[in-house]
């Protein structure tokens, strides 16, 4: 079992940056594949980032990283666009998080205005 808590969301103007954090607790952090998803209003939840893998919509703008000593995964989001507005979720998987997430955080809202 692993618990995930996101933070760092907020409101920003287009072109700005935000960094999301995901603090993990429970079983050993390194045992899981970690990643980020997002869900915009009226749309399905979509995968956006895992280590060495990014959705085309965020490639070159978003960067995932981790601090194993803090059991924390980060998502650095640069050059934000209005269409990045969504609730962002951290996820963990026993296998590949991009394929099937086993655990989810509660989500953090990101709003990008023009």
N, C-alpha and C positions, 0 to 999 in steps of 0.2 A: 504494500500500500504506500502511496506517496500523496502528499498534499501540496498543492500549488497555489501561490498567492501572487497575483500580478499587481504592479503599481507603476506609476509614471505617466498615465494617460492625462489628457487635458485638451485644451483648445490652443490652436496655433494657426498663424496665417500661412497661406500657400508659400512654399519655398523655405519654410522653417524646418526645425528639427525637434525631435523628441527622443528620449530613450526610455524604453519600457524595461522593467525588471520583473523577474519571476523567481520568487524564493521557493525552493523545494525543501520539503521535510519528509521524514519517514525513512524509507529504505535508501540505501546508498545511491546517491545522486548519479554516480557514474554507471549504474546498472541500467539506466534508461536512455532511450533515444528521446531527445528533447526538441521541441519546435514551437512555432507560432502559427496561429490561424487568425482569421478575422471574419466578421460577419457584418455586412452592411444592411441597413433596413430593407426588408423585402427581398433579400438575396440569401442564398445558401452560404453556410460557413465554408470558407476556402482556405487551403493550405497556402502559406506564404514563405515560410523559412524553416530550414533545419540546417544542421552543419553540413556545409558543402552542397547545399541544394536550396535554390530560391525559385519562387514563382516568377515568370517573365515580367509580371506587372511591377515587381519591386526590385528586380535584379539591377545592381549598380547603385541603388539608392539606400537599401536596407542592409544591415549587417548583423548577424547573430554572433554572440560570443558567450563565454561562460567564465565564471570564477568558481572553480571547484572547491576552493577553501571556504567559500561562502555559500555553497550549494545554490548558486544563483545563475540564471541565464538572462542575457540581455538582448534587446532588439534595438539597435541604433537606427533611427529612421531620419534620413536626410532628404532634402528637396521634396518635401511633402506636397501632395496634390490634394485638391478638393475630393477627388475620388478615393483617397485613402481613408476618408471618414468611415469609421466602423467601430465595432467593439472587438478588441483584440484579446485573444485567448492564448495562454500558454498551455502546452500539452506534453504528455509523457507517454512513451510506449515501451513495451517490453521488446518490441521488434523494430519496426520502422515507423516513426511517428507520421511520416508523410502518407503512409498507407493506412494505418489504423491506430488511433490514439486510444489509450486505455484510461488516462486520467486527464482531467481538465481543471483549469483554474476558473475563477468566477467571472473573469473578464474585466477589462479596463477600457473606458471609452476614449477614443481619439476623434477629435473634431477639427477638420481643416477648413478654414474659411478663405474666400477669395479676396 
